[in-house]
Amino acid sequence: MIVNTELEQKGNLFPSKIINFSKDVDTLYFTAENDVVMQMRIVRDSVLRFRYTTTGTFEKDFSYAITKYASTGYNHLEIEEDNEKYIVTTSKLICHIAKENMKVQLYDVKDNTLINEDELGFHWEESYEFGGNIVKMSKTVNERESYFGLGDKPDHLNLKGKRFQNWVTDSYAYGKDTDPIYKAIPFYTGLHHNKAYGIFFDNTFRSYFDFAHERRNVTSFWAQGGEMNYYFIYGPQMQDVVENYTDLTGKPHQLPPLWALGYHQCKWSYYPESKVKEVTQKFRDLKIPCDAIYLDIDYMDGFRCFTWNKEHFPDPKRMVKELAADGFKTVAIIDPGIKIDKEYSVFKEALDKDYFCKRADGPYMKGKVWPGECYFPDFTRPEVRDWWSGLFKELIEDIGIKGVWNDMNEPAVMEVPNKTFPDDVRHDYDGNPCSHRKAHNVYGMQMARATYQGLKKFNYPKRPFVITRAAYSGTQRYTSTWTGDNVATWEHLWIANVQAQRMAMSGFSFAGSDIGGFAEQPQGELFTRWIQLGVFHPFCRVHSSGDHGDQEPWAFDEDVTDVVRKFVELRYQLLPYLYTAFWNLVDHGTPLLKSLVMFDQEDHQTHYRTDEFIFGDQILVCPIQEPNSKGRRMYIPRGEWYNFWTDELVEGGKEKWVDAEIDSMPIFVKAGAVIPKYPVQQYVGEKKIDEVTLDVYYTEGKERSQLFDDAHDGYDYTKGRYSLRTFKITGKPKELIIQQHKEGKYICEYEKFRLNIHGLPFKIKEIQLDNVTVPLKDVKASASGDIIVDKDFSEIHIIG
């Protein structure tokens, strides 16, 4: 057996020489003398799966992360061998497997550049405490290699030199560098020599990732059980890697309803009904747009899920209906802990059907949560998920709740040292019985899945809206998320910015933070700066613990209220732009936020930037993250960018000072972009939209933009009843050409586009609309000078 003496002394075991090779359609098998088998599946030309067993046989192949809709198939497969190695070639990759020790090397087929290679490669250590193996993989670090991803880690975007673990954990008031916290997303992207690849380690046990922390030239990942089972995903662009990973683990099953992209207000807790009405009325009185109001655990009867406190909410159906009439969708919290109470129908039914998790020796898993002593459903059983989804009938179909928020689903348990279930708790795992060591990281995911199924069933024909705190890879198929119980500090504003970007590059774009901080109380300046950031996060919700004062937009002073209103209104104006970005997420897996390194990975200056990010495809945002700031230095990526507030055109590829008083923040728009805007509404659907503004940013060259539209809810868009407009801009010194291509069967309610052209370097002398010259007075609005045209134009020539 080939071993490293130092590591062998620590108990590590290694594959020996390969003695057999076989092939079954798209799957290759390499067997070593000591019964180690490496299974290599060609999922796609750019996606390879590696599985290892140390016993000669593989366990049943089952994963909660991999979607059944994942793309498969390859264009080319060639297998060769020489004295030292097997050579597997696809149209994107060349893979070398060493006969001596199973070590893998991966090359770009175009230029034969080494992308990734095993250091020690696969090795393992027997677990005498639990049985099975601790499975390990180590890779060589390439020159100037950087690492990104891994979910919600509250750390620098670039993971180089760090070590992390994946074990979803209730982390109240976590701080920078706290690890682990709420999510377990064992996927990262490596980048070196302008080529990006991804590794998804699909193992739900407690896992670890070391990015050149222990040994500066080695990165490694390992898990405390299960298989060494990972996917190698080649780009070479970072966005390609994330899109392919998202294809593998699943895009969101449907678009969110448009109202879910509006501003949401939440607190622990708004009660009784009079308080809820007081808050919602204040939004309307102050004309601050808001689409959703949240009910935390105090709406329940003694914190029993699926019940109502009739003293505080005597007629919830009437209240929810009245809120809906004023444009507010009501979102309610549901936790996994079910109070032990034989008079409580949910508890009694689950007990009668034996749906609760049990300890290894037979008794039910009992733990203290908000209701007191609780039992917990085993959401890894299909029949339990079906039962749970059925519990939402009254809440959704009868009372009219529009969204559900799953909290405490790590699962969190109070007053125990490890904050969760003991390791010996048993789970069905969809017919693959296991301990909590294996099921822990997917428990919250499966609860969110069951909740999603309930909302999809009882809210039909409207789309479901679910939020979860805990997640494993693939949870993005069912739900949105937030980053958990943060703190009202400037450091946490920085953390929120990093986490939202990292979640997007980890395949989970529909994410946001508790704006203003959940714990403690922000000052008005911090709250204002956080709102400015939060309106550019896909999920936009203010939430606080309520223990330290009020945190509504009017809770500080009039100046704060005015700035908050200004930025929330901007969010509502940009809804068609954000909705279009969601279409690209659902259709292609394209991240909604792009860190600068994803936007331009060839510029090495972007590899260590954390603050700036691209919202959608064409808006550059950089929050103010320090008190008393009147501006900041920020990095403008390469290309030309317009200052959103002043229309100043700046050349990128360098740092620049940008003014930003308290009522402003650095926002830039890519030259050549067409940014669609709605009129300001107090809630989605308040107004009939007769006209959509297109902010057109002149560029000398070519650029492409899109506008997606549909009914903003329901499923008709899946049957072709949508509108997708592609705008192509061609700028010349004395001419601007705007071309429009349309597809889809949906008839938009608006009839006109109002073109607001920024940076035009010439005075307009002539306009040709679909090859016909039209008088300027017929298309130009007299007051603003904007150009108003029919929405279905094909081509506009603006001539100087």
C-alpha positions in Angstrom: 0.0 0.0 0.0 1.3 3.5 -0.9 1.3 5.6 2.3 2.7 8.7 3.8 4.5 7.6 6.9 3.7 10.6 9.0 0.0 10.4 8.1 -0.2 6.7 8.5 0.9 7.1 12.1 -2.2 9.3 12.5 -4.4 6.5 11.3 -4.9 7.6 7.7 -5.3 4.9 5.0 -4.8 5.2 1.3 -5.8 3.5 -2.0 -3.3 1.1 -3.4 -2.5 0.3 -7.0 -5.3 0.1 -9.5 -5.8 -3.5 -10.7 -9.0 -3.3 -12.6 -11.0 -0.8 -14.9 -14.5 -1.2 -16.2 -17.1 1.0 -17.8 -20.9 1.2 -17.7 -22.3 3.8 -20.1 -21.3 7.1 -18.6 -19.7 5.6 -15.4 -16.2 4.4 -15.0 -14.9 2.1 -12.2 -11.3 1.9 -11.0 -10.6 -0.8 -8.4 -7.5 -1.0 -6.3 -5.7 -4.0 -4.7 -7.1 -3.1 -1.3 -10.8 -3.0 -2.4 -10.9 0.8 -2.8 -13.1 1.6 -5.8 -13.3 5.0 -7.4 -16.5 5.6 -9.4 -16.2 8.4 -11.9 -19.4 9.5 -13.7 -19.4 11.9 -16.6 -22.4 14.0 -15.8 -21.7 16.5 -18.5 -18.6 17.5 -20.4 -17.7 20.0 -17.7 -19.2 18.1 -14.7 -17.6 15.0 -13.3 -18.6 13.0 -10.2 -16.1 11.2 -8.1 -17.3 8.6 -5.5 -15.0 6.3 -3.4 -15.7 3.2 -1.4 -13.2 1.3 0.8 -15.1 -2.0 0.9 -15.5 -2.8 -2.8 -19.2 -2.0 -2.8 -21.1 1.3 -2.8 -24.0 2.3 -0.6 -27.4 3.1 -2.1 -27.0 6.2 -4.1 -29.3 8.9 -2.6 -29.0 12.6 -2.3 -31.4 15.4 -1.1 -29.2 17.9 -2.8 -29.3 16.7 -6.4 -32.4 17.6 -8.4 -34.0 15.1 -10.8 -34.1 17.9 -13.3 -30.3 18.3 -13.5 -28.9 18.3 -17.0 -27.0 15.2 -18.0 -25.2 14.0 -21.2 -21.9 14.7 -22.9 -20.7 15.4 -26.4 -17.5 13.5 -26.3 -15.9 10.7 -24.3 -12.6 9.1 -25.0 -10.7 6.7 -22.7 -7.0 5.8 -23.1 -4.3 4.4 -20.9 -0.6 4.2 -20.7 1.9 2.6 -18.3 1.2 5.2 -15.6 -2.3 6.4 -15.9 -5.8 6.3 -17.4 -6.7 9.3 -19.5 -10.4 10.3 -19.7 -11.2 13.1 -22.2 -14.5 15.0 -22.7 -15.1 18.1 -24.9 -14.1 20.3 -21.9 -11.8 18.3 -19.6 -8.9 15.9 -19.6 -8.7 13.7 -16.5 -5.6 11.7 -15.5 -6.0 8.9 -13.0 -2.7 7.6 -11.6 -2.5 3.8 -11.6 -0.2 3.8 -8.6 -2.5 5.6 -6.1 -5.7 6.8 -7.8 -4.7 10.4 -7.7 -6.5 12.6 -10.1 -5.4 15.5 -12.3 -7.8 17.7 -14.3 -6.8 19.8 -17.3 -8.6 22.2 -19.7 -9.0 20.4 -23.0 -8.4 23.6 -25.0 -5.0 24.5 -23.8 -4.0 21.6 -21.6 -3.7 23.9 -18.5 -3.7 22.1 -15.2 -6.9 23.1 -13.4 -6.9 20.9 -10.3 -4.9 18.0 -8.9 -4.9 15.7 -5.9 -2.2 16.2 -3.3 -2.7 13.1 -1.1 -6.0 12.6 -2.9 -8.6 10.3 -1.3 -7.7 8.9 2.1 -9.6 7.8 5.2 -9.5 7.0 8.8 -11.7 4.4 10.5 -14.1 5.9 13.1 -14.0 3.6 16.1 -16.5 5.7 18.0 -19.3 5.7 15.4 -18.2 3.0 12.9 -17.6 3.8 9.2 -14.9 6.1 8.0 -13.9 9.7 8.3 -13.4 10.4 4.6 -10.8 12.9 3.4 -9.6 14.6 0.2 -6.7 16.9 -0.3 -5.8 19.0 -3.3 -2.7 21.0 -4.3 -3.1 24.8 -4.2 -2.1 26.5 -7.5 -0.2 29.7 -7.8 -2.3 32.7 -6.7 -5.4 30.5 -6.2 -8.4 32.0 -4.5 -11.5 30.3 -3.1 -15.1 31.5 -2.8 -18.5 30.2 -1.7 -19.5 27.9 1.1 -22.8 29.6 1.9 -23.4 32.1 4.8 -19.9 32.2 6.4 -19.5 35.7 8.1 -16.0 36.1 6.8 -14.0 37.7 4.0 -15.3 36.7 0.6 -12.0 35.2 -0.4 -11.6 32.0 1.8 -7.9 31.6 1.2 -6.1 30.8 4.4 -9.2 29.9 6.3 -10.8 26.8 7.8 -14.6 26.1 8.2 -17.0 23.5 9.2 -20.6 22.7 8.0 -23.0 21.9 10.8 -26.1 24.1 10.8 -26.3 25.9 14.1 -28.6 28.3 15.9 -26.1 31.2 16.3 -27.9 34.0 18.1 -25.9 37.3 17.9 -23.1 35.6 15.9 -20.1 37.7 15.0 -17.5 38.1 12.2 -15.6 34.8 11.9 -18.2 32.8 13.9 -18.3 29.3 12.5 -20.5 27.3 12.0 -23.8 29.2 11.7 -27.1 28.5 10.0 -26.3 27.0 6.6 -24.4 24.0 5.4 -23.5 24.5 1.7 -20.4 22.4 1.0 -19.7 24.0 -2.4 -16.8 26.3 -3.3 -15.3 27.8 -6.4 -11.5 27.8 -7.0 -9.9 30.4 -9.3 -6.4 30.6 -10.6 -4.8 31.7 -13.9 -8.2 33.2 -14.9 -9.9 29.8 -14.9 -12.6 28.8 -12.4 -13.8 25.4 -11.2 -16.1 24.3 -8.5 -16.2 21.4 -6.0 -19.5 20.3 -4.4 -18.8 17.8 -1.6 -22.3 16.1 -1.3 -21.9 14.7 2.2 -24.4 15.7 4.9 -22.3 14.6 7.9 -20.4 17.3 9.8 -17.8 18.4 7.2 -14.7 20.6 7.1 -13.0 22.7 4.5 -9.4 23.9 4.8 -8.3 26.4 2.2 -4.5 26.4 2.7 -4.9 27.1 6.4 -3.0 24.2 8.0 -0.6 23.8 5.1 -0.2 26.8 2.8 0.0 24.7 -0.4 -2.8 22.3 0.3 -6.6 22.7 0.4 -8.7 19.8 1.8 -12.2 18.7 2.7 -13.4 15.9 4.9 -16.4 14.6 6.7 -17.1 12.6 9.9 -18.9 9.8 8.1 -20.5 8.8 4.8 -18.8 8.7 1.4 -16.2 10.7 -0.3 -18.6 11.9 -2.9 -17.8 15.1 -4.8 -18.6 16.8 -8.1 -16.0 18.7 -10.1 -17.5 21.5 -12.1 -15.5 23.4 -14.7 -16.2 26.9 -15.9 -13.8 28.4 -16.9 -15.9 31.5 -15.9 -17.1 31.7 -12.3 -20.6 32.4 -13.4 -20.6 29.2 -15.5 -19.4 27.2 -12.4 -22.3 28.6 -10.2 -24.9 28.2 -13.0 -23.8 24.5 -13.5 -23.8 23.9 -9.7 -27.3 25.4 -9.5 -28.4 23.2 -12.4 -27.1 20.2 -10.5 -28.7 21.1 -7.1 -31.8 22.9 -8.6 -33.0 26.3 -9.6 -36.0 27.7 -7.7 -39.0 25.7 -8.8 -40.9 28.8 -9.8 -40.6 32.6 -9.9 -41.6 34.3 -6.6 -44.7 36.3 -6.7 -43.7 39.9 -7.4 -45.0 41.1 -4.0 -42.4 38.9 -2.3 -39.7 41.2 -3.9 -41.2 44.2 -2.2 -40.3 45.7 1.2 -41.3 43.5 4.3 -41.7 44.5 7.9 -41.2 42.1 10.8 -40.7 42.1 14.6 -40.6 39.7 17.4 -43.6 40.3 17.8 -46.4 42.4 16.4 -49.4 41.7 18.6 -52.3 42.1 19.4 -54.2 42.8 16.2 -54.5 46.5 17.1 -50.7 46.8 17.0 -50.5 45.1 13.7 -53.1 47.5 12.3 -51.3 50.5 13.8 -48.0 49.5 12.1 -49.6 48.9 8.7 -51.6 52.1 8.8 -48.5 54.1 9.6 -46.8 52.8 6.4 -49.8 54.0 4.4 -50.0 57.3 6.2 -46.3 58.0 5.7 -46.4 56.7 2.1 -43.6 54.2 2.7 -44.2 51.3 0.3 -44.6 47.9 2.0 -46.0 44.6 0.8 -45.8 42.2 3.8 -46.3 42.2 7.5 -45.0 39.3 9.6 -46.5 37.5 12.7 -43.9 36.0 15.0 -44.5 33.3 17.6 -46.8 35.4 19.8 -49.7 35.0 17.4 -50.0 31.4 18.5 -51.8 29.9 21.5 -49.0 29.2 23.8 -46.5 28.9 20.9 -48.4 25.9 19.5 -47.9 25.8 15.8 -51.0 26.1 13.6 -53.0 27.7 16.4 -54.1 31.3 17.2 -54.1 33.3 20.4 -57.8 34.3 20.3 -57.3 37.0 22.9 -54.8 38.8 20.7 -56.3 37.8 17.4 -60.0 37.0 17.9 -60.8 36.7 14.2 -57.6 36.1 12.2 -59.4 35.5 8.9 -61.1 38.9 9.1 -57.8 40.6 10.0 -55.9 39.0 7.2 -58.6 40.0 4.7 -58.6 43.6 5.9 -54.8 43.7 5.7 -55.0 42.3 2.2 -57.5 45.0 1.2 -54.9 47.5 2.2 -52.2 45.8 0.1 -50.5 43.8 3.0 -49.8 40.1 2.6 -49.5 38.4 6.0 -46.6 36.0 6.6 -46.7 33.7 9.7 -43.9 31.9 11.4 -43.9 28.1 11.9 -41.3 26.2 14.0 -40.6 22.5 14.1 -41.1 21.9 17.8 -44.6 20.5 18.6 -45.7 21.1 22.2 -46.2 18.0 24.3 -49.9 18.4 25.0 -52.5 15.7 24.6 -55.3 18.2 24.1 -53.4 19.7 21.2 -54.6 18.1 17.9 -51.4 18.5 16.0 -49.4 16.8 18.8 -52.0 14.1 19.2 -52.2 13.2 15.5 -48.4 13.0 15.1 -48.2 10.9 18.2 -50.9 8.6 17.1 -49.2 8.2 13.7 -45.7 7.8 15.2 -44.3 10.8 13.2 -41.9 12.1 15.8 -38.2 11.6 15.9 -36.9 8.9 18.4 -33.7 8.3 20.3 -31.7 5.2 19.5 -33.2 3.2 22.3 -36.8 4.0 21.5 -38.1 7.1 23.4 -39.1 10.2 21.5 -36.6 13.0 21.1 -37.7 15.6 23.7 -36.3 19.1 23.8 -37.2 22.5 25.1 -38.1 25.2 22.7 -40.5 28.2 22.9 -43.7 26.2 23.8 -41.7 24.3 26.5 -41.1 20.5 26.2 -41.6 19.4 22.6 -41.4 16.5 20.2 -40.1 17.0 16.7 -41.5 15.5 13.4 -39.1 13.5 11.3 -39.2 15.5 8.1 -37.0 13.0 6.4 -40.0 10.7 6.1 -42.2 11.3 3.0 -45.4 10.5 4.9 -44.5 13.1 7.6 -43.8 15.7 5.0 -47.2 15.0 3.4 -48.9 15.2 6.8 -47.1 18.5 7.6 -48.0 20.0 4.3 -51.6 19.2 5.0 -51.6 21.1 8.2 -51.4 24.4 6.2 -54.9 24.1 4.9 -56.5 26.3 7.5 -53.7 28.8 7.7 -53.4 29.3 3.9 -56.6 28.3 2.3 -59.1 29.3 5.0 -57.4 32.2 6.8 -55.5 33.6 3.8 -51.9 33.7 5.1 -49.7 34.3 2.0 -46.3 33.2 3.2 -44.7 31.0 5.9 -41.4 31.6 7.7 -39.6 28.5 9.0 -37.4 29.3 12.0 -35.5 27.2 14.6 -35.2 24.4 12.1 -31.5 23.7 12.5 -33.1 22.1 14.6 -32.5 24.4 17.6 -33.0 23.0 21.1 -32.7 25.2 24.2 -30.8 24.4 27.4 -28.6 21.7 25.9 -24.8 22.1 25.4 -24.8 21.3 21.6 -28.0 23.4 20.9 -29.5 20.6 18.9 -30.5 16.9 18.8 -28.1 14.3 20.3 -26.2 12.3 17.8 -28.2 9.1 18.6 -31.6 10.4 17.3 -32.8 8.3 14.5 -34.2 9.4 11.1 -35.8 7.6 8.2 -33.9 9.6 5.6 -36.4 8.6 2.8 -35.9 4.9 3.4 -32.2 5.1 4.3 -32.3 5.0 8.1 -29.5 6.9 9.9 -28.6 8.8 12.9 -28.8 12.5 13.4 -25.1 12.8 12.5 -26.1 12.3 8.9 -29.6 13.9 8.9 -28.8 17.1 11.0 -27.7 19.3 8.1 -30.8 18.4 6.0 -33.4 18.6 8.8 -34.3 22.2 8.1 -34.2 21.7 4.4 -36.7 18.9 4.6 -39.0 21.0 6.9 -38.8 23.8 4.4 -39.6 21.4 1.6 -42.7 20.1 3.4 -43.8 23.7 4.1 -43.3 24.6 0.5 -45.5 21.6 -0.6 -48.2 22.8 1.7 -48.2 26.3 0.4 -48.0 25.2 -3.2 -51.1 23.0 -2.6 -53.3 25.4 -0.6 -52.2 28.7 -2.2 -52.8 27.4 -5.7 -53.1 28.9 -8.3 -50.9 31.5 -6.6 -47.2 30.9 -6.1 -45.8 29.8 -2.7 -43.6 32.0 -0.6 -41.5 30.3 2.0 -38.5 31.5 4.1 -36.1 29.2 6.0 -33.3 29.8 8.4 -31.5 26.5 8.1 -30.4 25.1 4.7 -28.3 22.5 2.9 -27.4 22.5 -0.8 -30.5 22.3 -2.9 -32.8 24.2 -0.5 -33.0 27.0 -3.0 -35.4 24.9 -5.0 -38.1 25.5 -2.4 -37.5 28.6 -0.4 -35.9 32.0 0.2 -33.7 32.6 3.3 -32.3 35.1 5.6 -29.0 35.2 7.5 -30.3 34.6 11.0 -30.0 36.5 14.3 -27.5 39.2 13.5 -26.7 42.3 15.6 -27.3 46.1 15.2 -23.7 47.0 14.6 -21.6 48.4 11.8 -19.6 45.2 11.7 -22.9 43.3 11.0 -23.7 45.7 8.2 -20.4 44.5 6.6 -21.3 40.9 7.4 -24.7 41.2 5.8 -23.1 42.5 2.6 -20.6 39.7 2.4 -23.2 37.0 3.3 -25.7 38.0 0.6 -22.9 38.0 -2.0 -21.6 34.6 -0.8 -25.0 33.0 -0.8 -25.5 34.1 -4.4 -22.2 32.6 -5.4 -23.3 29.4 -3.5 -26.4 28.9 -5.6 -28.8 30.5 -3.1 -29.6 34.0 -4.5 -33.0 34.7 -2.8 -31.4 35.8 0.5 -31.2 38.9 2.7 -30.4 39.9 6.2 -32.4 41.3 9.1 -32.1 44.9 8.1 -31.1 47.0 11.0 -30.0 44.0 13.0 -32.1 41.5 15.0 -30.4 41.9 18.4 -29.8 45.3 20.1 -30.9 48.6 18.7 -29.4 50.6 15.7 -28.9 54.3 15.7 -30.7 56.1 12.9 -27.6 56.4 10.8 -26.9 52.7 10.9 -30.5 51.9 10.2 -30.4 54.2 7.2 -27.2 52.8 5.8 -28.6 49.3 6.2 -31.8 50.1 4.4 -29.7 51.4 1.5 -27.9 48.1 1.3 -31.0 46.0 2.0 -33.0 47.3 -0.9 -30.4 45.8 -3.2 -30.7 42.4 -1.6 -33.1 39.9 -3.2 -35.0 39.4 0.1 -35.7 42.8 1.7 -37.0 42.6 5.3 -36.6 44.7 8.4 -36.7 42.4 11.5 -35.8 43.0 15.1 -36.1 41.2 18.4 -38.2 44.0 19.9 -36.2 43.8 23.2 -34.4 47.0 22.5 -36.9 49.4 21.1 -38.8 49.9 17.8 -37.2 49.5 14.4 -39.8 50.7 11.9 -38.8 53.4 9.4 -40.4 56.1 11.5 -38.8 55.0 14.8 -35.8 57.3 14.6 -36.4 60.8 13.2 -38.0 62.5 10.3 -34.8 62.8 8.3 -34.2 59.0 8.6 -37.8 58.3 7.6 -37.4 60.5 4.5 -34.2 58.7 3.4 -35.7 55.3 4.1 -38.8 56.2 2.0 -36.5 57.4 -0.8 -34.6 54.1 -1.0 -37.7 51.9 -0.6 -39.3 53.8 -3.4 -36.2 53.1 -5.5 -36.6 49.4 -4.7 -40.2 49.5 -6.0 -39.1 51.4 -9.2 -36.5 48.7 -9.9 -38.9 45.8 -9.4 -39.1 45.0 -13.2 -35.3 45.0 -13.3 -35.1 42.7 -10.3 -38.0 40.5 -11.6 -36.1 40.1 -14.9 -33.0 39.0 -12.9 -35.2 36.4 -11.1 -36.3 35.1 -14.5 -32.7 34.5 -15.4 -32.1 32.8 -12.1 -35.1 30.5 -12.6 -34.3 29.9 -16.3 -30.5 29.8 -16.3 -29.4 29.7 -12.6 -27.7 33.1 -13.0 -26.9 34.6 -9.6 -28.9 37.7 -8.7 -25.9 39.4 -7.1 -22.4 39.1 -8.5 -19.3 39.9 -6.5 -16.7 41.8 -8.5 -14.6 38.7 -8.9 -17.5 37.0 -10.6 -18.2 40.0 -12.8 -14.5 40.3 -13.9 -12.4 37.4 -12.7 -9.5 38.4 -15.0 -8.9 41.6 -13.0 -6.9 40.4 -10.0 -7.9 43.6 -8.2 -11.4 42.0 -7.8 -10.2 38.9 -6.0 -10.1 40.5 -2.6 -12.9 43.1 -2.9 -15.8 42.5 -0.4 -17.9 45.7 -0.5 -18.8 46.4 -4.1 -21.2 44.1 -6.0 -23.3 44.0 -9.1 -27.1 43.9 -8.6 -28.6 42.0 -11.5 -26.3 42.4 -14.5 -25.8 46.2 -14.8 -26.1 48.1 -11.6 -23.0 48.5 -9.4 -23.6 49.0 -5.7 -21.3 49.9 -2.8 -22.7 50.4 0.7 -21.4 52.9 3.2 -20.3 50.8 6.1 -18.8 53.3 8.6 -20.4 56.0 10.7 -20.1 59.7 9.9 -19.1 59.0 6.3 -19.7 61.6 3.6 -18.5 59.2 0.9 -15.9 56.4 0.4 -13.3 55.1 -1.8 -14.6 52.1 -3.9 -13.4 50.0 -6.8 -15.0 50.7 -10.1 -14.7 47.5 -12.3 -13.4 47.8 -15.8 -15.6 49.5 -18.4 -17.6 52.7 -18.4 -20.1 53.5 -15.6 -22.6 56.2 -15.0 -23.0 57.7 -11.5 -26.7 56.9 -10.8 -27.3 60.3 -9.1 -25.3 62.7 -11.3 -24.9 60.9 -14.7 -21.2 61.5 -14.5 -19.4 58.9 -16.7 -16.4 57.3 -15.2 -13.8 54.9 -16.5 -13.4 51.8 -14.4 -10.5 49.5 -13.5 -9.4 51.7 -10.5 -10.4 53.0 -7.1 -12.3 56.2 -6.9 -13.7 58.5 -4.2 -17.4 58.8 -4.4 -19.5 61.3 -2.4 -22.3 59.9 -0.4 -24.0 62.0 2.2 -26.6 60.2 4.5 -29.3 60.5 1.8 -27.1 58.8 -0.9 -25.0 55.8 -1.5 -22.6 54.9 -4.4 -24.6 53.4 -7.2 -23.4 53.2 -10.8 -25.0 51.9 -14.0 -23.1 50.2 -16.8 -22.8 52.2 -19.9 -25.2 50.8 -22.6 -27.7 49.4 -20.1 -31.4 49.7 -20.4 -32.9 49.8 -16.9 -36.7 49.3 -16.7 -38.6 51.1 -14.0 -42.1 51.1 -12.6 -43.9 54.1 -11.1 -43.7 54.2 -7.3 -46.4 52.1 -5.7 -47.3 51.6 -2.1 -47.6 47.9 -2.8 -47.4 45.6 -5.8 -50.7 45.8 -7.7 -51.8 49.1 -6.2 -51.7 50.9 -9.6 -52.5 49.9 -13.1 -49.2 50.4 -14.8 -49.8 52.3 -18.1 -46.2 53.2 -18.8 -42.8 51.7 -18.1 -39.7 54.0 -18.0 -36.6 52.7 -19.7 -33.5 54.5 -18.5 -31.1 54.2 -21.5 -27.5 54.8 -20.8 -25.6 55.8 -23.9 -22.4 54.0 -24.9 -20.3 54.1 -27.9 -20.4 50.4 -28.7 -23.0 47.7 -28.2 -24.8 46.4 -25.1 -27.8 44.1 -24.4 -30.5 44.3 -21.8 -33.7 42.4 -21.0 -37.2 43.0 -19.6 -39.3 40.1 -18.4 -42.9 40.4 -17.5 -45.9 38.2 -16.8 -49.0 38.2 -14.5 -46.6 38.6 -11.4 -48.2 35.5 -9.8 -49.5 32.2 -10.9 -48.1 29.6 -13.3 -49.3 30.9 -16.7 -45.7 32.0 -17.5 -44.7 28.3 -17.6 -47.1 27.8 -20.5 -45.6 30.6 -22.6 -47.7 33.4 -21.3 -44.9 35.7 -20.5 -43.2 38.7 -22.3 -39.4 38.7 -22.7 -38.0 41.8 -24.4 -34.4 42.0 -25.4 -33.0 45.5 -26.1 -29.9 45.9 -28.1 -28.1 49.2 -27.9 -25.7 50.5 -30.6 -24.1 53.8 -29.9 -22.2 55.9 -32.5 -20.8 59.5 -32.2 -24.0 61.0 -33.8 -26.5 58.1 -33.5 -28.1 55.8 -31.0 -29.9 52.7 -32.2 -32.3 50.8 -29.9 -33.6 47.5 -31.2 -36.2 45.4 -29.5 -36.8 41.7 -29.9 -40.0 40.2 -28.3 -40.9 36.7 -27.4 -43.7 35.1 -25.3 -47.5 35.2 -25.5 -48.2 37.6 -22.5 -49.8 41.0 -23.3 -48.4 43.5 -20.9 -50.9 45.9 -19.4 -48.8 49.0 -20.2 -48.9 50.5 -23.7 -46.0 52.9 -23.7 -42.3 53.1 -22.9 -40.9 56.3 -21.7 -37.2 56.5 -22.8 -35.1 58.6 -20.5 -31.7 58.8 -22.2 -28.6 59.4 -20.1 -25.2 60.7 -21.4 -26.3 61.3 -25.0 -23.3 63.2 -26.5 -25.3 65.1 -29.1 -28.5 67.1 -29.5 -31.4 65.2 -31.0 -32.2 66.3 -34.5 -34.2 63.4 -35.9 -35.9 60.3 -34.6 -36.8 57.3 -36.9 -39.3 54.9 -35.4 -39.4 51.6 -37.3 -37.8 53.1 -40.3 -40.2 56.1 -40.4 -39.1 59.6 -39.5 -41.4 61.0 -36.9 -41.8 64.7 -35.8 -40.0 65.2 -32.5 -43.1 66.8 -31.0 -45.0 63.6 -31.5 -42.6 61.5 -29.4 -40.9 63.8 -27.0 -42.6 64.7 -23.6 -42.7 68.4 -23.4 -41.7 68.8 -19.8 -38.9 66.2 -19.4 -37.8 65.8 -22.9 -38.2 62.0 -22.6 -39.1 60.0 -25.6 -42.5 58.2 -25.5 -43.0 55.3 -27.9 -45.3 52.3 -28.3 -44.1 49.3 -26.3 -43.9 47.1 -29.4 -41.5 49.2 -31.4 -38.8 47.2 -33.3 -36.1 49.8 -33.9 -35.5 53.4 -32.9 -32.8 55.6 -34.5 -31.9 58.7 -32.5 -29.8 60.9 -34.8 -27.8 64.0 -33.9 
